[in-house]
Amino acid sequence: MNPKILRTLLVLFTVTAVLFGCQSQETQKSPNNEESKISVIASFLPMYEFTKNVAGDRADVQLMVSEGQDAHHYEPSAQDVAAVNEADVFVYSSEEMEFWTKSLFNTVENDDLIISRAADGPDKSDIDSVQIEGVADHYHTGDEIALTAKLSGDADYDHWHWYQRVNADEEWVAISGQGTEIFIYDAPEESFEVKAVIYDNNHNVHAESEPVELNIDNHDSSVQEEEHEGHEHENHSDAQEGEEITIAGLADHYHTGDVVTLVAESEEADYENWKWFMREDANQDWETVPDQETERFEYKTTGESFEAKAVLYDNDNNVHAESSPVSVLIDDHENQDPHIWLDPVLAQDQVLAIRNALIEADPEGKEIYEENAEAFVEELKALDEEYRTTLEDAENRAFVVQHQAFGYLAERYDLEQIAIGGLSTEVEPSPSRIAEIGELVQEHSVPVIYYQQGASSSIAQTVANETGTETAVLYDLEVLSEELLANDLGYLEAMRQNLEALQASIN
């Protein structure tokens, strides 16, 4: 080949390779390329919608709790955990809503994951911290454990809860009778962990401590006690071996007047002689609960937290097995529901919190995220204005709901929410509670009983039939329902339909 032609071809080849390489690099950096997008997983529908509006086309946003699934009691699958392990950002509202996030975070192994707790709002970095003081090197069973939770900063809150668990593999359980920064507790037989949590006036977590371990070490006394009482252990060994009783149905907390419904579950139900016991706290004696003689426990709360346990007896009325105590926490703070997104003003704070998380994960997309967030916040402000102008002059401001999910919305627009049941859809109200609501319906001349879309309307229908009222839907947006999908209803559309439905009562 002619040397001149060869040199020309080599030059053309080199230029082409360089241009192709540049184009390839530009393609990799392009925000429109799927490989360059950050991966974001949002817990349930409102968090997904908020995140999609902020992210636009810059991030790949996936919904975890999909069609027909309950965001309260969802159980992440192995595929969910694997997806979060590969994600850049995880967005959720709060542990009070998505209870399962606690165990999810303990399972995920992703040190680079950015977690956005949208309920914190945009300033989560400024949240105070809690330190637990007074932990001893070890305790003996029966010792008094005295701890103090110290809150940094100047926040003026005094709503404390203390939680315990056996180890990091277990769920946290609220400890009854511990409602201040001071923790006083009799040391049990086994070591355990505690943490202190302080809530704001809307019952959102303001700050919480790191878990601390309380080490129970009885030295040789436990061995001597076993030798001393060995004959008694032998007498009861047949009754205790292999028999385990667990208690199902416990909610995170209850309100005064709610009916606590628990079920004792036993793998070997050879006997049917049940008794239930209650006590205020570990410093009190157990007392038998009257008229509770089956595996099912139903009790209308009176305003005080308590512990409960189930005991199964054999045919000779000897204890066959008993459950571990469970703490039934009564907390009557107003607006303690987790449905923050149903307040269009608080929803704006959630959007800004999500914006900050996306910017942290993808600083180069800062301008896009800020513009998108600002545009969606303007839409939420318009929604808020629609609610205000529509409801401000109404004389009748009470509405009756089956599910106590609309406390934030009611407070924002000076409405009165009357709930038939508690926050948990698993706990049905007692007949006396239904009668009480019926009287309130008559007193307020309420024309409509609302039930949340995606849930059973049977309770609302029962009250409606007894009071001559109608039933109607309010969207709490906990579930991505068939109706939402069929009618292509997003957050803004569903909230406007809620406003229209409320006008049947608020007028």
One Martini backbone bead per residue (centre of mass of N, CA, C, O) as a GRO file, in nm:
protein
  507
    1MET     BB    1   0.099   0.034   0.019
    2ASN     BB    2   0.075   0.351   0.017
    3PRO     BB    3   0.222   0.550   0.252
    4LYS     BB    4   0.029   0.792   0.234
    5ILE     BB    5  -0.235   0.637   0.270
    6LEU     BB    6  -0.165   0.503   0.538
    7ARG     BB    7  -0.138   0.765   0.705
    8THR     BB    8  -0.429   0.859   0.657
    9LEU     BB    9  -0.571   0.616   0.790
   10LEU     BB   10  -0.443   0.646   1.070
   11VAL     BB   11  -0.558   0.924   1.129
   12LEU     BB   12  -0.859   0.853   1.100
   13PHE     BB   13  -0.861   0.633   1.318
   14THR     BB   14  -0.773   0.809   1.555
   15VAL     BB   15  -1.001   1.018   1.543
   16THR     BB   16  -1.233   0.817   1.573
   17ALA     BB   17  -1.150   0.701   1.850
   18VAL     BB   18  -1.161   0.966   2.004
   19LEU     BB   19  -1.456   1.037   1.944
   20PHE     BB   20  -1.577   0.777   2.060
   21GLY     BB   21  -1.464   0.811   2.346
   22CYS     BB   22  -1.608   1.077   2.411
   23GLN     BB   23  -1.894   0.977   2.360
   24SER     BB   24  -1.885   0.756   2.573
   25GLN     BB   25  -1.834   0.943   2.815
   26GLU     BB   26  -2.088   1.118   2.777
   27THR     BB   27  -2.288   0.887   2.808
   28GLN     BB   28  -2.207   0.808   3.102
   29LYS     BB   29  -2.275   1.111   3.214
   30SER     BB   30  -2.553   1.098   3.141
   31PRO     BB   31  -2.867   1.133   3.291
   32ASN     BB   32  -3.015   0.942   3.066
   33ASN     BB   33  -2.852   0.716   3.172
   34GLU     BB   34  -2.915   0.440   3.354
   35GLU     BB   35  -2.625   0.398   3.488
   36SER     BB   36  -2.617   0.704   3.618
   37LYS     BB   37  -2.835   0.649   3.802
   38ILE     BB   38  -2.977   0.665   4.088
   39SER     BB   39  -3.084   0.458   4.357
   40VAL     BB   40  -3.433   0.445   4.463
   41ILE     BB   41  -3.619   0.369   4.765
   42ALA     BB   42  -3.963   0.354   4.839
   43SER     BB   43  -4.186   0.247   5.056
   44PHE     BB   44  -4.454   0.419   4.986
   45LEU     BB   45  -4.665   0.599   4.803
   46PRO     BB   46  -4.603   0.896   4.901
   47MET     BB   47  -4.292   0.863   4.888
   48TYR     BB   48  -4.285   0.801   4.589
   49GLU     BB   49  -4.418   1.056   4.479
   50PHE     BB   50  -4.228   1.262   4.601
   51THR     BB   51  -3.968   1.147   4.474
   52LYS     BB   52  -4.047   1.163   4.174
   53ASN     BB   53  -4.086   1.474   4.170
   54VAL     BB   54  -3.787   1.535   4.247
   55ALA     BB   55  -3.620   1.345   4.046
   56GLY     BB   56  -3.742   1.256   3.796
   57ASP     BB   57  -3.496   1.151   3.549
   58ARG     BB   58  -3.234   1.114   3.744
   59ALA     BB   59  -3.385   0.873   3.891
   60ASP     BB   60  -3.432   0.545   4.021
   61VAL     BB   61  -3.761   0.471   4.124
   62GLN     BB   62  -3.881   0.255   4.383
   63LEU     BB   63  -4.142   0.048   4.498
   64MET     BB   64  -4.204  -0.155   4.768
   65VAL     BB   65  -4.508  -0.112   4.843
   66SER     BB   66  -4.743  -0.252   4.674
   67GLU     BB   67  -5.015  -0.368   4.558
   68GLY     BB   68  -5.234  -0.421   4.839
   69GLN     BB   69  -5.033  -0.335   5.056
   70ASP     BB   70  -4.938  -0.295   5.394
   71ALA     BB   71  -4.740  -0.054   5.539
   72HIS     BB   72  -4.747  -0.136   5.838
   73HIS     BB   73  -4.717  -0.486   5.786
   74TYR     BB   74  -4.477  -0.521   5.629
   75GLU     BB   75  -4.255  -0.773   5.470
   76PRO     BB   76  -3.957  -0.797   5.374
   77SER     BB   77  -3.784  -0.934   5.136
   78ALA     BB   78  -3.504  -1.060   5.002
   79GLN     BB   79  -3.524  -0.871   4.756
   80ASP     BB   80  -3.544  -0.608   4.914
   81VAL     BB   81  -3.276  -0.626   5.061
   82ALA     BB   82  -3.103  -0.643   4.806
   83ALA     BB   83  -3.191  -0.367   4.690
   84VAL     BB   84  -3.091  -0.193   4.931
   85ASN     BB   85  -2.793  -0.286   4.908
   86GLU     BB   86  -2.785  -0.128   4.606
   87ALA     BB   87  -2.864   0.139   4.704
   88ASP     BB   88  -2.849   0.495   4.765
   89VAL     BB   89  -3.163   0.533   4.854
   90PHE     BB   90  -3.388   0.563   5.141
   91VAL     BB   91  -3.746   0.611   5.170
   92TYR     BB   92  -3.928   0.731   5.458
   93SER     BB   93  -4.120   0.831   5.719
   94SER     BB   94  -4.167   0.616   5.978
   95GLU     BB   95  -4.181   0.392   6.241
   96GLU     BB   96  -4.489   0.444   6.297
   97MET     BB   97  -4.554   0.334   6.013
   98GLU     BB   98  -4.282   0.165   5.938
   99PHE     BB   99  -4.204  -0.082   6.142
  100TRP     BB  100  -4.001  -0.261   5.954
  101THR     BB  101  -3.741  -0.076   5.938
  102LYS     BB  102  -3.584  -0.172   6.180
  103SER     BB  103  -3.513  -0.459   6.068
  104LEU     BB  104  -3.400  -0.371   5.798
  105PHE     BB  105  -3.149  -0.208   5.908
  106ASN     BB  106  -3.030  -0.468   6.051
  107THR     BB  107  -2.990  -0.627   5.767
  108VAL     BB  108  -2.850  -0.424   5.617
  109GLU     BB  109  -2.541  -0.401   5.395
  110ASN     BB  110  -2.499  -0.045   5.358
  111ASP     BB  111  -2.278   0.207   5.411
  112ASP     BB  112  -2.388   0.411   5.163
  113LEU     BB  113  -2.660   0.453   5.265
  114ILE     BB  114  -2.926   0.680   5.228
  115ILE     BB  115  -3.143   0.799   5.483
  116SER     BB  116  -3.490   0.907   5.461
  117ARG     BB  117  -3.671   1.070   5.716
  118ALA     BB  118  -3.934   1.257   5.634
  119ALA     BB  119  -4.052   1.342   5.921
  120ASP     BB  120  -3.805   1.540   5.989
  121GLY     BB  121  -3.737   1.693   5.757
  122PRO     BB  122  -3.483   1.919   5.646
  123ASP     BB  123  -3.342   1.924   5.967
  124LYS     BB  124  -3.207   1.645   6.074
  125SER     BB  125  -2.914   1.747   6.154
  126ASP     BB  126  -3.048   1.912   6.421
  127ILE     BB  127  -3.089   1.684   6.596
  128ASP     BB  128  -3.094   1.571   6.885
  129SER     BB  129  -2.948   1.404   7.161
  130VAL     BB  130  -2.918   1.090   7.349
  131GLN     BB  131  -2.822   1.015   7.686
  132ILE     BB  132  -2.718   0.750   7.900
  133GLU     BB  133  -2.722   0.742   8.253
  134GLY     BB  134  -2.609   0.500   8.510
  135VAL     BB  135  -2.452   0.259   8.413
  136ALA     BB  136  -2.361  -0.037   8.518
  137ASP     BB  137  -2.160  -0.303   8.503
  138HIS     BB  138  -2.374  -0.456   8.694
  139TYR     BB  139  -2.640  -0.686   8.786
  140HIS     BB  140  -2.884  -0.806   9.002
  141THR     BB  141  -3.137  -0.974   9.074
  142GLY     BB  142  -3.348  -0.705   9.203
  143ASP     BB  143  -3.223  -0.468   9.130
  144GLU     BB  144  -3.195  -0.127   9.094
  145ILE     BB  145  -3.257   0.051   8.803
  146ALA     BB  146  -3.088   0.373   8.735
  147LEU     BB  147  -3.179   0.607   8.487
  148THR     BB  148  -3.072   0.876   8.254
  149ALA     BB  149  -3.199   1.103   8.020
  150LYS     BB  150  -3.015   1.313   7.792
  151LEU     BB  151  -3.083   1.622   7.633
  152SER     BB  152  -2.987   1.795   7.382
  153GLY     BB  153  -3.045   2.110   7.388
  154ASP     BB  154  -3.369   2.322   7.376
  155ALA     BB  155  -3.592   2.132   7.387
  156ASP     BB  156  -3.955   2.130   7.490
  157TYR     BB  157  -3.968   1.812   7.600
  158ASP     BB  158  -4.155   1.523   7.792
  159HIS     BB  159  -4.191   1.267   7.588
  160TRP     BB  160  -4.132   0.948   7.707
  161HIS     BB  161  -3.967   0.642   7.604
  162TRP     BB  162  -3.911   0.297   7.679
  163TYR     BB  163  -3.696   0.029   7.558
  164GLN     BB  164  -3.681  -0.332   7.489
  165ARG     BB  165  -3.433  -0.602   7.453
  166VAL     BB  166  -3.240  -0.881   7.434
  167ASN     BB  167  -3.146  -0.820   7.131
  168ALA     BB  168  -3.068  -0.740   6.796
  169ASP     BB  169  -3.286  -0.971   6.694
  170GLU     BB  170  -3.497  -0.801   6.829
  171GLU     BB  171  -3.766  -0.629   6.918
  172TRP     BB  172  -3.894  -0.350   7.027
  173VAL     BB  173  -4.027  -0.278   7.361
  174ALA     BB  174  -4.239  -0.132   7.552
  175ILE     BB  175  -4.227   0.024   7.873
  176SER     BB  176  -4.409   0.034   8.130
  177GLY     BB  177  -4.400   0.315   8.346
  178GLN     BB  178  -4.203   0.495   8.129
  179GLY     BB  179  -4.250   0.864   8.102
  180THR     BB  180  -3.954   0.955   8.160
  181GLU     BB  181  -3.611   1.026   8.202
  182ILE     BB  182  -3.667   0.820   8.426
  183PHE     BB  183  -3.529   0.493   8.511
  184ILE     BB  184  -3.714   0.237   8.687
  185TYR     BB  185  -3.584  -0.100   8.760
  186ASP     BB  186  -3.605  -0.435   8.795
  187ALA     BB  187  -3.393  -0.679   8.780
  188PRO     BB  188  -3.371  -0.941   8.604
  189GLU     BB  189  -3.235  -1.250   8.488
  190GLU     BB  190  -3.169  -1.103   8.218
  191SER     BB  191  -3.020  -0.960   7.983
  192PHE     BB  192  -3.043  -0.621   7.833
  193GLU     BB  193  -3.187  -0.369   7.631
  194VAL     BB  194  -3.189  -0.004   7.605
  195LYS     BB  195  -3.400   0.285   7.520
  196ALA     BB  196  -3.443   0.634   7.451
  197VAL     BB  197  -3.743   0.831   7.373
  198ILE     BB  198  -3.827   1.143   7.218
  199TYR     BB  199  -4.115   1.344   7.177
  200ASP     BB  200  -4.314   1.541   7.028
  201ASN     BB  201  -4.628   1.704   7.008
  202ASN     BB  202  -4.685   1.485   6.749
  203HIS     BB  203  -4.538   1.207   6.801
  204ASN     BB  204  -4.253   1.251   6.708
  205VAL     BB  205  -3.938   1.176   6.668
  206HIS     BB  206  -3.670   1.359   6.798
  207ALA     BB  207  -3.505   1.144   6.984
  208GLU     BB  208  -3.239   0.893   7.036
  209SER     BB  209  -3.076   0.646   7.167
  210GLU     BB  210  -2.850   0.432   7.220
  211PRO     BB  211  -2.798   0.130   7.295
  212VAL     BB  212  -2.800  -0.038   7.614
  213GLU     BB  213  -2.640  -0.261   7.829
  214LEU     BB  214  -2.778  -0.487   8.077
  215ASN     BB  215  -2.596  -0.660   8.310
  216ILE     BB  216  -2.665  -0.985   8.430
  217ASP     BB  217  -2.490  -1.089   8.742
  218ASN     BB  218  -2.510  -1.366   8.983
  219HIS     BB  219  -2.293  -1.556   8.978
  220ASP     BB  220  -2.335  -1.820   9.214
  221SER     BB  221  -2.639  -1.797   9.302
  222SER     BB  222  -2.780  -1.954   9.073
  223VAL     BB  223  -2.658  -2.228   9.139
  224GLN     BB  224  -2.759  -2.252   9.433
  225GLU     BB  225  -3.059  -2.226   9.365
  226GLU     BB  226  -3.079  -2.477   9.187
  227GLU     BB  227  -2.991  -2.676   9.410
  228HIS     BB  228  -3.216  -2.596   9.617
  229GLU     BB  229  -3.457  -2.625   9.369
  230GLY     BB  230  -3.442  -2.895   9.209
  231HIS     BB  231  -3.707  -3.044   9.284
  232GLU     BB  232  -3.895  -2.831   9.161
  233HIS     BB  233  -3.792  -2.850   8.872
  234GLU     BB  234  -3.871  -3.145   8.835
  235ASN     BB  235  -4.181  -3.110   8.881
  236HIS     BB  236  -4.191  -2.891   8.616
  237SER     BB  237  -4.054  -3.005   8.360
  238ASP     BB  238  -4.290  -3.133   8.201
  239ALA     BB  239  -4.448  -2.856   8.168
  240GLN     BB  240  -4.205  -2.680   8.021
  241GLU     BB  241  -4.119  -2.863   7.809
  242GLY     BB  242  -4.178  -2.743   7.478
  243GLU     BB  243  -4.343  -2.496   7.596
  244GLU     BB  244  -4.483  -2.220   7.407
  245ILE     BB  245  -4.590  -1.882   7.461
  246THR     BB  246  -4.753  -1.656   7.254
  247ILE     BB  247  -4.827  -1.310   7.167
  248ALA     BB  248  -5.083  -1.172   6.976
  249GLY     BB  249  -5.174  -0.829   6.867
  250LEU     BB  250  -4.970  -0.616   6.942
  251ALA     BB  251  -4.946  -0.288   6.978
  252ASP     BB  252  -4.765  -0.007   7.011
  253HIS     BB  253  -5.044   0.142   7.090
  254TYR     BB  254  -5.296   0.305   7.296
  255HIS     BB  255  -5.615   0.415   7.384
  256THR     BB  256  -5.848   0.535   7.556
  257GLY     BB  257  -6.103   0.282   7.491
  258ASP     BB  258  -5.963   0.068   7.377
  259VAL     BB  259  -5.941  -0.261   7.246
  260VAL     BB  260  -5.761  -0.520   7.364
  261THR     BB  261  -5.631  -0.773   7.137
  262LEU     BB  262  -5.538  -1.102   7.231
  263VAL     BB  263  -5.328  -1.399   7.154
  264ALA     BB  264  -5.267  -1.718   7.257
  265GLU     BB  265  -4.990  -1.926   7.152
  266SER     BB  266  -4.975  -2.287   7.100
  267GLU     BB  267  -4.831  -2.582   6.993
  268GLU     BB  268  -4.954  -2.743   7.264
  269ALA     BB  269  -5.302  -2.772   7.289
  270ASP     BB  270  -5.406  -2.975   7.547
  271TYR     BB  271  -5.526  -2.724   7.683
  272GLU     BB  272  -5.809  -2.483   7.814
  273ASN     BB  273  -5.682  -2.339   8.080
  274TRP     BB  274  -5.723  -2.002   8.115
  275LYS     BB  275  -5.524  -1.711   8.214
  276TRP     BB  276  -5.516  -1.364   8.302
  277PHE     BB  277  -5.266  -1.109   8.363
  278MET     BB  278  -5.200  -0.812   8.568
  279ARG     BB  279  -4.984  -0.510   8.567
  280GLU     BB  280  -4.832  -0.211   8.586
  281ASP     BB  281  -4.552  -0.341   8.682
  282ALA     BB  282  -4.265  -0.499   8.808
  283ASN     BB  283  -4.351  -0.390   9.115
  284GLN     BB  284  -4.601  -0.565   9.082
  285ASP     BB  285  -4.860  -0.766   9.121
  286TRP     BB  286  -5.034  -1.015   9.004
  287GLU     BB  287  -5.360  -1.010   8.837
  288THR     BB  288  -5.658  -1.124   8.779
  289VAL     BB  289  -5.865  -1.137   8.498
  290PRO     BB  290  -6.175  -1.108   8.448
  291ASP     BB  291  -6.329  -1.295   8.202
  292GLN     BB  292  -6.039  -1.455   8.114
  293GLU     BB  293  -6.070  -1.805   7.978
  294THR     BB  294  -5.902  -1.775   7.717
  295GLU     BB  295  -5.682  -1.713   7.452
  296ARG     BB  296  -5.860  -1.457   7.460
  297PHE     BB  297  -5.801  -1.098   7.485
  298GLU     BB  298  -6.037  -0.852   7.625
  299TYR     BB  299  -5.970  -0.493   7.675
  300LYS     BB  300  -6.067  -0.196   7.819
  301THR     BB  301  -5.925   0.088   7.849
  302THR     BB  302  -5.841   0.340   8.129
  303GLY     BB  303  -5.528   0.496   8.089
  304GLU     BB  304  -5.331   0.259   8.173
  305SER     BB  305  -5.058   0.105   8.178
  306PHE     BB  306  -4.955  -0.246   8.108
  307GLU     BB  307  -4.924  -0.584   8.196
  308ALA     BB  308  -4.928  -0.909   8.026
  309LYS     BB  309  -5.043  -1.257   8.076
  310ALA     BB  310  -5.037  -1.605   7.993
  311VAL     BB  311  -5.203  -1.900   8.139
  312LEU     BB  312  -5.158  -2.255   8.144
  313TYR     BB  313  -5.357  -2.527   8.248
  314ASP     BB  314  -5.416  -2.812   8.375
  315ASN     BB  315  -5.643  -3.052   8.499
  316ASP     BB  316  -5.507  -2.978   8.803
  317ASN     BB  317  -5.433  -2.665   8.812
  318ASN     BB  318  -5.157  -2.651   8.686
  319VAL     BB  319  -4.888  -2.514   8.560
  320HIS     BB  320  -4.787  -2.548   8.226
  321ALA     BB  321  -4.782  -2.244   8.101
  322GLU     BB  322  -4.616  -1.926   8.007
  323SER     BB  323  -4.583  -1.614   7.925
  324SER     BB  324  -4.451  -1.340   7.845
  325PRO     BB  325  -4.451  -1.030   7.903
  326VAL     BB  326  -4.656  -0.753   7.800
  327SER     BB  327  -4.675  -0.423   7.678
  328VAL     BB  328  -4.937  -0.185   7.743
  329LEU     BB  329  -4.959   0.114   7.571
  330ILE     BB  330  -5.075   0.429   7.690
  331ASP     BB  331  -5.150   0.702   7.448
  332ASP     BB  332  -5.316   1.039   7.446
  333HIS     BB  333  -5.193   1.194   7.240
  334GLU     BB  334  -5.228   1.411   7.011
  335ASN     BB  335  -5.160   1.328   6.697
  336GLN     BB  336  -5.022   1.012   6.699
  337ASP     BB  337  -5.019   0.978   6.413
  338PRO     BB  338  -4.834   0.898   6.097
  339HIS     BB  339  -5.011   1.093   5.881
  340ILE     BB  340  -4.847   1.345   5.757
  341TRP     BB  341  -4.919   1.358   5.441
  342LEU     BB  342  -5.227   1.474   5.501
  343ASP     BB  343  -5.059   1.734   5.532
  344PRO     BB  344  -4.971   1.977   5.307
  345VAL     BB  345  -4.751   2.112   5.487
  346LEU     BB  346  -4.586   1.864   5.590
  347ALA     BB  347  -4.530   1.756   5.305
  348GLN     BB  348  -4.321   1.972   5.234
  349ASP     BB  349  -4.104   1.872   5.434
  350GLN     BB  350  -4.072   1.593   5.307
  351VAL     BB  351  -3.973   1.688   5.033
  352LEU     BB  352  -3.715   1.832   5.142
  353ALA     BB  353  -3.585   1.583   5.264
  354ILE     BB  354  -3.558   1.431   4.997
  355ARG     BB  355  -3.390   1.636   4.848
  356ASN     BB  356  -3.140   1.618   5.037
  357ALA     BB  357  -3.077   1.319   4.982
  358LEU     BB  358  -3.030   1.341   4.676
  359ILE     BB  359  -2.797   1.544   4.694
  360GLU     BB  360  -2.609   1.367   4.862
  361ALA     BB  361  -2.596   1.138   4.636
  362ASP     BB  362  -2.627   1.389   4.395
  363PRO     BB  363  -2.471   1.679   4.355
  364GLU     BB  364  -2.504   1.730   4.038
  365GLY     BB  365  -2.840   1.741   4.086
  366LYS     BB  366  -2.923   1.989   4.257
  367GLU     BB  367  -3.080   2.177   4.063
  368ILE     BB  368  -3.301   1.976   3.987
  369TYR     BB  369  -3.409   1.910   4.270
  370GLU     BB  370  -3.484   2.199   4.349
  371GLU     BB  371  -3.682   2.258   4.119
  372ASN     BB  372  -3.877   2.021   4.168
  373ALA     BB  373  -3.945   2.083   4.463
  374GLU     BB  374  -4.057   2.367   4.422
  375ALA     BB  375  -4.289   2.285   4.232
  376PHE     BB  376  -4.433   2.087   4.433
  377VAL     BB  377  -4.473   2.283   4.667
  378GLU     BB  378  -4.665   2.468   4.511
  379GLU     BB  379  -4.887   2.254   4.487
  380LEU     BB  380  -4.925   2.220   4.796
  381LYS     BB  381  -5.007   2.513   4.848
  382ALA     BB  382  -5.261   2.503   4.675
  383LEU     BB  383  -5.399   2.278   4.833
  384ASP     BB  384  -5.412   2.426   5.100
  385GLU     BB  385  -5.587   2.662   4.995
  386GLU     BB  386  -5.833   2.492   4.923
  387TYR     BB  387  -5.896   2.397   5.207
  388ARG     BB  388  -5.926   2.669   5.344
  389THR     BB  389  -6.151   2.801   5.166
  390THR     BB  390  -6.361   2.564   5.192
  391LEU     BB  391  -6.357   2.536   5.537
  392GLU     BB  392  -6.360   2.811   5.701
  393ASP     BB  393  -6.706   2.859   5.710
  394ALA     BB  394  -6.782   2.623   5.866
  395GLU     BB  395  -6.999   2.493   6.119
  396ASN     BB  396  -6.960   2.193   6.060
  397ARG     BB  397  -6.651   2.015   6.198
  398ALA     BB  398  -6.740   1.715   6.199
  399PHE     BB  399  -6.598   1.376   6.165
  400VAL     BB  400  -6.645   1.029   6.082
  401VAL     BB  401  -6.421   0.751   6.146
  402GLN     BB  402  -6.270   0.441   6.133
  403HIS     BB  403  -5.981   0.570   6.088
  404GLN     BB  404  -5.716   0.728   6.271
  405ALA     BB  405  -5.572   0.936   6.010
  406PHE     BB  406  -5.683   1.269   6.038
  407GLY     BB  407  -5.537   1.457   6.253
  408TYR     BB  408  -5.362   1.657   6.093
  409LEU     BB  409  -5.586   1.767   5.912
  410ALA     BB  410  -5.773   1.862   6.141
  411GLU     BB  411  -5.576   2.064   6.272
  412ARG     BB  412  -5.515   2.246   6.026
  413TYR     BB  413  -5.862   2.295   5.980
  414ASP     BB  414  -6.038   2.288   6.235
  415LEU     BB  415  -6.121   1.989   6.310
  416GLU     BB  416  -6.328   1.694   6.400
  417GLN     BB  417  -6.224   1.382   6.493
  418ILE     BB  418  -6.418   1.075   6.487
  419ALA     BB  419  -6.334   0.763   6.618
  420ILE     BB  420  -6.414   0.431   6.627
  421GLY     BB  421  -6.122   0.351   6.643
  422GLY     BB  422  -5.812   0.294   6.630
  423LEU     BB  423  -5.519   0.291   6.459
  424SER     BB  424  -5.566  -0.005   6.442
  425THR     BB  425  -5.713  -0.229   6.210
  426GLU     BB  426  -5.699  -0.495   6.406
  427VAL     BB  427  -5.880  -0.330   6.617
  428GLU     BB  428  -6.183  -0.369   6.720
  429PRO     BB  429  -6.453  -0.239   6.835
  430SER     BB  430  -6.670  -0.229   7.069
  431PRO     BB  431  -7.002  -0.215   7.124
  432SER     BB  432  -6.981   0.029   7.317
  433ARG     BB  433  -6.825   0.208   7.118
  434ILE     BB  434  -7.040   0.214   6.898
  435ALA     BB  435  -7.258   0.341   7.075
  436GLU     BB  436  -7.100   0.597   7.135
  437ILE     BB  437  -7.078   0.691   6.840
  438GLY     BB  438  -7.380   0.704   6.786
  439GLU     BB  439  -7.426   0.940   6.980
  440LEU     BB  440  -7.236   1.139   6.834
  441VAL     BB  441  -7.383   1.140   6.566
  442GLN     BB  442  -7.645   1.257   6.681
  443GLU     BB  443  -7.527   1.512   6.817
  444HIS     BB  444  -7.384   1.612   6.523
  445SER     BB  445  -7.536   1.532   6.269
  446VAL     BB  446  -7.409   1.295   6.105
  447PRO     BB  447  -7.418   1.183   5.760
  448VAL     BB  448  -7.117   1.045   5.766
  449ILE     BB  449  -6.919   0.748   5.720
  450TYR     BB  450  -6.578   0.695   5.720
  451TYR     BB  451  -6.355   0.510   5.508
  452GLN     BB  452  -6.077   0.362   5.413
  453GLN     BB  453  -5.925   0.303   5.138
  454GLY     BB  454  -5.878  -0.060   5.124
  455ALA     BB  455  -6.081  -0.120   5.345
  456SER     BB  456  -6.300  -0.226   5.553
  457SER     BB  457  -6.660  -0.126   5.595
  458SER     BB  458  -6.811  -0.278   5.831
  459ILE     BB  459  -6.801  -0.081   6.070
  460ALA     BB  460  -6.921   0.165   5.933
  461GLN     BB  461  -7.183   0.017   5.847
  462THR     BB  462  -7.289  -0.048   6.127
  463VAL     BB  463  -7.322   0.244   6.223
  464ALA     BB  464  -7.491   0.346   5.986
  465ASN     BB  465  -7.735   0.156   6.032
  466GLU     BB  466  -7.791   0.259   6.335
  467THR     BB  467  -7.801   0.590   6.231
  468GLY     BB  468  -7.882   0.662   5.924
  469THR     BB  469  -7.629   0.667   5.747
  470GLU     BB  470  -7.355   0.709   5.550
  471THR     BB  471  -7.098   0.613   5.321
  472ALA     BB  472  -6.742   0.693   5.276
  473VAL     BB  473  -6.444   0.796   5.121
  474LEU     BB  474  -6.104   0.798   5.243
  475TYR     BB  475  -5.774   0.884   5.172
  476ASP     BB  476  -5.462   0.757   5.318
  477LEU     BB  477  -5.241   0.611   5.123
  478GLU     BB  478  -5.130   0.325   5.227
  479VAL     BB  479  -5.263   0.199   4.963
  480LEU     BB  480  -5.226   0.050   4.652
  481SER     BB  481  -5.504   0.055   4.481
  482GLU     BB  482  -5.726  -0.021   4.236
  483GLU     BB  483  -5.864   0.257   4.232
  484LEU     BB  484  -5.617   0.433   4.192
  485LEU     BB  485  -5.530   0.297   3.927
  486ALA     BB  486  -5.797   0.315   3.758
  487ASN     BB  487  -5.808   0.652   3.815
  488ASP     BB  488  -5.533   0.789   3.830
  489LEU     BB  489  -5.447   0.847   4.141
  490GLY     BB  490  -5.285   1.075   4.304
  491TYR     BB  491  -5.217   1.266   4.558
  492LEU     BB  492  -5.368   1.524   4.464
  493GLU     BB  493  -5.632   1.387   4.371
  494ALA     BB  494  -5.704   1.244   4.639
  495MET     BB  495  -5.712   1.503   4.815
  496ARG     BB  496  -5.948   1.633   4.651
  497GLN     BB  497  -6.151   1.408   4.711
  498ASN     BB  498  -6.150   1.446   5.014
  499LEU     BB  499  -6.260   1.733   5.013
  500GLU     BB  500  -6.528   1.662   4.881
  501ALA     BB  501  -6.624   1.451   5.092
  502LEU     BB  502  -6.615   1.639   5.350
  503GLN     BB  503  -6.859   1.831   5.264
  504ALA     BB  504  -7.086   1.641   5.381
  505SER     BB  505  -6.995   1.740   5.686
  506ILE     BB  506  -6.847   2.006   5.606
  507ASN     BB  507  -7.085   2.309   5.637
   0.00000   0.00000   0.00000
